[in-house]
Amino acid sequence: MDRGGRTALLLGLAVILAFYVSAGIKFAVAHVDGQSHRSEVLKLQKENRALQAKRRALSGQMGVATEARRLGMVLPGEIPYVVTGLPGDKH
């Protein structure tokens, strides 16, 4: 009887220990996942700030016109000129 009691006690201890190890492993995995998600959130927040700044810059009519000219667009009736041969010109 004494041997059976010790065996049951050791088996119970092993089950409890297995639960603690399982919880520890889940905690470690969650911690690593949290770190990777945090870095992704920081990256997305930085990108969002850059896009919000660009949106503010383009919010007025002047911003839209400046961006359009940078892309080579002109208003109807305007004559576009291309100046070449300037210092630092790569063509």
Buried (B, 14 or more C-beta within 10 A) or exposed (E): EEEEEEEEEEEEEEEEEEEEEEEEEEEEEEEEEEEEEEEEEEEEEEEEEEEEEEEEEBEEEEBEEEEEEEEEEEEEEEEEEEEEEEEEEEE
